[in-house]
Amino acid sequence: MDNAVYSAGYVVECSLKAVISHHSSVQDARQYGHDLAALQGQALQQLRALVPHAHLKLPASRTQGTVLEVGHPIRRYWASGQWTQQEVEAALKRASEIYRDTVVAMVLDGDLSRQELAV
């Protein structure tokens, strides 16, 4: 279960970076490294200022209230058994929602091509 939370955190991270890269640059997205809090906060705030329509229904609080906001990415080194089944399910659901609201929405809208996904 712990690996599921770890992987879900990367789904959120990569989804946010896809939005930033599409509307700005890959370098702008990469400058945040694995800092999920900064990606949801500072990065999206800057993006909203530059491209108001780019937020794609993704407010900074999307991971709040889930274990996704705890220890990313160092949680991969934590001992097993950190999360309950309910916490894992909530994290996976939230990561799926974020992916759907960003990457899937951009693909369906024609804003993100197959080539861009391969970057």
Residue frames as qw, qx, qy, qz and C-alpha x, y, z in Angstrom:
[[0.000, 0.885, 0.466, 0.000, 0.00, 0.00, 0.00],
 [0.334, -0.745, 0.081, 0.572, 2.86, 2.37, 0.74],
 [0.363, -0.091, 0.584, 0.720, 4.14, 2.07, -2.83],
 [0.155, 0.676, 0.657, 0.295, 0.69, 3.00, -4.11],
 [0.168, -0.929, -0.203, 0.259, 0.83, 6.30, -2.19],
 [0.419, -0.495, 0.389, 0.654, 4.37, 6.91, -3.39],
 [0.321, 0.219, 0.697, 0.602, 3.32, 6.31, -7.01],
 [0.044, 0.827, 0.556, 0.073, 0.19, 8.44, -6.63],
 [0.269, -0.811, 0.011, 0.520, 2.37, 11.35, -5.51],
 [0.323, -0.256, 0.568, 0.713, 4.33, 11.08, -8.73],
 [0.219, 0.575, 0.714, 0.335, 1.11, 11.02, -10.75],
 [0.083, -0.931, -0.298, 0.194, 0.22, 14.37, -9.19],
 [0.362, -0.635, 0.297, 0.614, 3.73, 15.74, -9.67],
 [0.340, 0.015, 0.691, 0.638, 3.91, 14.73, -13.33],
 [0.147, 0.732, 0.643, 0.169, 0.39, 15.99, -14.03],
 [0.150, -0.916, -0.113, 0.354, 1.25, 19.41, -12.63],
 [0.359, -0.473, 0.485, 0.642, 4.50, 19.48, -14.58],
 [0.356, 0.360, 0.730, 0.459, 2.60, 18.62, -17.77],
 [0.057, 0.906, 0.420, -0.021, 0.33, 21.63, -17.26],
 [0.274, -0.830, 0.161, 0.458, 3.26, 23.92, -16.52],
 [0.448, -0.204, 0.634, 0.597, 5.34, 22.60, -19.43],
 [0.337, 0.565, 0.679, 0.324, 2.48, 22.98, -21.86],
 [0.024, 0.950, 0.303, 0.074, 1.75, 26.59, -20.95],
 [0.231, -0.912, 0.296, 0.166, 5.29, 27.67, -20.14],
 [0.498, 0.602, -0.623, -0.027, 8.34, 25.43, -20.62],
 [0.893, -0.119, -0.420, 0.112, 9.80, 22.12, -19.55],
 [0.440, 0.254, -0.452, 0.733, 12.56, 24.02, -17.74],
 [0.350, -0.438, 0.162, -0.812, 9.97, 25.99, -15.77],
 [0.882, -0.287, -0.186, -0.325, 8.40, 22.71, -14.64],
 [0.841, 0.076, -0.419, 0.332, 11.71, 21.04, -13.83],
 [0.153, 0.541, -0.389, 0.729, 12.93, 23.86, -11.62],
 [0.627, -0.481, 0.181, -0.586, 10.57, 22.66, -8.90],
 [0.096, 0.311, -0.934, 0.146, 12.10, 19.20, -8.75],
 [0.383, -0.301, -0.870, -0.079, 9.92, 16.90, -6.66],
 [0.001, 0.128, 0.486, -0.865, 8.56, 19.71, -4.47],
 [0.056, -0.517, -0.812, -0.265, 4.84, 18.97, -4.67],
 [0.156, -0.754, -0.435, 0.467, 3.94, 21.85, -2.35],
 [0.115, -0.512, 0.240, 0.817, 5.79, 24.36, -4.54],
 [0.054, 0.136, 0.782, 0.606, 4.29, 22.90, -7.71],
 [0.110, -0.654, -0.745, -0.072, 0.76, 23.26, -6.32],
 [0.221, -0.810, -0.279, 0.466, 1.47, 26.65, -4.80],
 [0.157, -0.669, 0.258, 0.679, 4.10, 28.89, -6.35],
 [0.226, -0.059, 0.759, 0.607, 4.24, 27.23, -9.77],
 [0.102, 0.584, 0.773, 0.227, 0.50, 27.21, -10.39],
 [0.085, -0.840, -0.287, 0.453, 0.13, 30.70, -8.96],
 [0.159, -0.510, 0.414, 0.737, 2.72, 32.03, -11.42],
 [0.163, 0.170, 0.836, 0.496, 1.08, 30.12, -14.24],
 [0.059, 0.742, 0.661, -0.098, -2.36, 31.53, -13.40],
 [0.088, -0.784, -0.018, 0.615, -0.89, 35.05, -13.51],
 [0.114, -0.376, 0.613, 0.686, 0.70, 34.46, -16.93],
 [0.297, -0.080, -0.771, -0.557, -2.04, 32.32, -18.48],
 [0.454, -0.135, 0.411, -0.778, -5.31, 32.77, -16.57],
 [0.859, 0.082, -0.135, -0.488, -7.11, 29.90, -18.33],
 [0.507, 0.407, -0.756, 0.074, -4.28, 27.45, -17.64],
 [0.358, -0.361, 0.671, -0.539, -5.36, 26.43, -14.15],
 [0.537, 0.027, -0.769, -0.345, -7.61, 23.69, -15.58],
 [0.747, -0.491, -0.186, -0.408, -9.68, 23.37, -12.41],
 [0.807, -0.037, -0.453, 0.377, -6.63, 22.61, -10.31],
 [0.274, -0.889, 0.120, -0.347, -6.55, 24.73, -7.15],
 [0.204, 0.581, -0.696, 0.369, -3.58, 24.47, -4.81],
 [0.531, -0.315, 0.578, -0.533, -5.60, 22.56, -2.24],
 [0.802, 0.170, -0.406, -0.403, -6.17, 19.47, -4.37],
 [0.646, 0.104, -0.727, 0.209, -3.94, 17.19, -2.27],
 [0.183, -0.347, 0.519, -0.759, -4.86, 18.77, 1.05],
 [0.751, -0.157, 0.283, -0.576, -6.60, 16.37, 3.37],
 [0.976, 0.163, -0.141, -0.044, -4.89, 13.33, 1.86],
 [0.764, -0.474, 0.271, 0.343, -1.60, 11.61, 2.59],
 [0.681, 0.554, 0.178, 0.445, -0.34, 12.90, -0.76],
 [0.043, 0.921, -0.117, 0.368, 0.72, 16.09, 0.97],
 [0.669, -0.674, 0.313, -0.028, 2.91, 14.19, 3.46],
 [0.623, -0.481, 0.562, 0.255, 6.56, 13.44, 2.76],
 [0.793, 0.554, 0.218, 0.128, 6.73, 13.51, -1.04],
 [0.828, 0.242, -0.454, -0.224, 9.10, 12.16, -2.38],
 [0.041, 0.501, -0.795, 0.340, 11.07, 10.98, 0.68],
 [0.778, -0.156, 0.348, -0.499, 8.25, 8.69, 1.73],
 [0.849, 0.333, -0.393, -0.121, 9.77, 6.08, -0.59],
 [0.386, 0.395, -0.719, 0.421, 12.38, 5.51, 2.14],
 [0.516, -0.377, 0.387, -0.665, 9.89, 5.17, 4.99],
 [0.183, -0.061, 0.969, -0.154, 9.12, 1.88, 6.66],
 [0.300, -0.269, -0.751, -0.523, 6.11, -0.01, 5.36],
 [0.320, -0.531, -0.768, 0.161, 2.75, 0.27, 7.05],
 [0.125, -0.078, -0.171, 0.974, 2.49, 4.07, 7.18],
 [0.384, 0.003, -0.182, -0.905, -0.98, 4.36, 5.67],
 [0.527, 0.187, 0.725, -0.402, -4.37, 2.84, 6.31],
 [0.345, 0.334, 0.797, 0.367, -6.42, 1.29, 3.52],
 [0.128, 0.875, 0.450, -0.122, -8.77, 4.29, 3.65],
 [0.159, -0.810, 0.215, 0.522, -5.86, 6.76, 3.33],
 [0.344, -0.173, 0.737, 0.555, -4.44, 4.86, 0.38],
 [0.287, 0.563, 0.746, 0.210, -7.80, 4.73, -1.38],
 [0.034, 0.929, 0.232, -0.286, -8.31, 8.49, -0.85],
 [0.252, -0.639, 0.439, 0.579, -4.83, 9.24, -2.20],
 [0.345, 0.073, 0.803, 0.480, -5.34, 7.08, -5.28],
 [0.218, 0.756, 0.616, 0.020, -8.74, 8.64, -5.94],
 [0.049, -0.911, -0.016, 0.409, -7.35, 12.16, -5.63],
 [0.305, -0.431, 0.608, 0.593, -4.36, 11.41, -7.88],
 [0.338, 0.353, 0.804, 0.341, -6.70, 9.94, -10.47],
 [0.130, 0.883, 0.425, -0.153, -8.91, 13.06, -10.34],
 [0.160, -0.797, 0.248, 0.526, -5.91, 15.36, -10.76],
 [0.346, -0.148, 0.753, 0.540, -4.63, 13.32, -13.71],
 [0.278, 0.582, 0.742, 0.183, -8.07, 13.32, -15.34],
 [0.036, 0.929, 0.278, -0.243, -8.56, 17.06, -14.79],
 [0.135, -0.781, 0.375, 0.481, -5.16, 17.93, -16.25],
 [0.199, -0.318, 0.800, 0.468, -3.50, 15.49, -18.62],
 [0.302, 0.393, 0.858, 0.135, -6.63, 13.75, -19.89],
 [0.209, 0.846, 0.353, -0.340, -8.45, 17.07, -20.28],
 [0.013, -0.722, 0.391, 0.571, -5.53, 18.57, -22.23],
 [0.236, -0.079, 0.879, 0.407, -5.37, 15.54, -24.55],
 [0.267, 0.575, 0.773, -0.012, -9.12, 15.55, -25.18],
 [0.132, 0.891, 0.170, -0.400, -9.10, 19.31, -25.81],
 [0.737, 0.578, 0.088, 0.340, -6.25, 18.91, -28.31],
 [0.122, -0.957, 0.235, -0.120, -3.91, 20.95, -26.13],
 [0.436, -0.582, 0.685, 0.044, -1.46, 18.13, -25.48],
 [0.743, 0.437, -0.416, -0.290, -0.11, 15.90, -28.21],
 [0.988, -0.120, -0.046, 0.088, 1.31, 12.41, -28.03],
 [0.631, 0.466, -0.256, 0.565, 4.76, 13.90, -28.75],
 [0.161, -0.682, 0.292, -0.651, 4.49, 16.25, -25.78],
 [0.862, -0.428, 0.083, -0.260, 3.61, 13.33, -23.53],
 [0.939, 0.119, -0.133, 0.293, 6.90, 11.66, -24.49],
 [0.184, 0.810, -0.314, 0.459, 9.07, 14.57, -23.25]]
